Amino acid sequence: MQTLWSTSNALSIGEISKLIPKTSKGVIAEILTRLLEKKAIYVEKIKVINKSLTRTYRPKVSEEDYYTSVIPQRILKKLVTNFISKNSSNKVHANSLIKEVQDYFNNNSDINN
């Protein structure tokens, strides 16, 4: 997904392979198949590259939406509140931020748990 998000162009398996050369085309194809099934990406078009028909892929979801759907909200809520409490020197302000985060997650609990 990072590779697809990093460019404004739709990419083929071969083009993705050039950007992440340590990953085989077979592995890339398997990952793309799973992402297609999850509707995280889509086939933009089929074009001819080196006399072969090739699909090009684009992300269907933003990076933020993707991670929100992958990380359960209860875990994300803990991560955010722990980060605030450990990185804030002002405890009153930290508690206020934590309450805002908790209220946000409580009001948006239908996204995922």
N, C-alpha and C positions, 0 to 999 in steps of 0.2 A: 504494500500500500504506500509506503514511504516513497518508493520510486515513482509510482503513478502520481502522487501528490506533488512531487518535486518538479514536474514539467507541465507546460501548458499544452503539450502535444499528446495525442493518443499514441500508445506504444504497442508494438508487437512483441511476441516472446523473444525474438532475436534481438530487438532493440533493448529490451529489459536485460537480457543476458549480457549485453555489452556494458551495461551500467553496473551490473553486479556479477562480474565474471567468475567468482568462486562458486556460484550457484548454477547447477546444470539446467539446461532447457527443460528437461523432464520434470524437475522439481518445480520450476517456474510454472509450467503448464498445469501441474497438479494444484498448486496454490491458486492460480487464476480460476481453475474450474471450481474450487471451493468458494472463492470469493464471488463468482457468478451465481452459484447456488444460494449464497446468502444475500444476493442482490446488493453487494457492496460495490461492485463494478459492473460495467456493461460493455458490450462490443459496439464500438462506434461505427466501424465499417470493416469490410473485407476488401483488401487490396492485393495487388500483385507485387511481390518482392522476390527478385531472382527467379522469375518464371513460376513461382508458386503462389497460390492463394493464401493469404495470411490475415488473421483477425488483428485488429488493433483495439486496445482496451483503454477505458477511462474510468476513474473513480466515480461512483454514483453518490457517495456520501462524503461529507467533509471529514477532515481528520478529527475534529471535535466530536461530531456525531458518531463516528466509528468507535472512538475510545469510550464514549458514554454508553454505547450499546454493549461493549465488551466487558467493561469493568462494572460489576454490580454496584448499585448506589450505596448500599450499606458499607462496602469496602471503601469507595470513594469518599464517603462522608467521614469515615475514620481517618483516612489519609490526610484529608484537608484539615480536620480539626487537630490532629496530632501535629501537623506542620505548623499551624498557627500557634499552638501552645508552646512548642519548642523553639520557635523563632521570633517570638515577640517579647521584647523587654518590658513592655507596658501591659501588665496582667489585666487591668480594667479594659483596655482596648482589645486585648486578645479575647477576653470573655465575650465582649460585644460582637466581635467578628465571628466567634464560634456560634453564638446564638443566631446570627444572621445565616450562617451556613446551615445550621440545623433546621431553621425555619424554611429555608429554600428547599432542602431535601424533603422535608415533611410536606410541603406544598406541591412538590413535583414527584411524588412517590409513585405515580403511575408510569414513569419512564421505564424503570426496571428495579428489581430488588436483588 
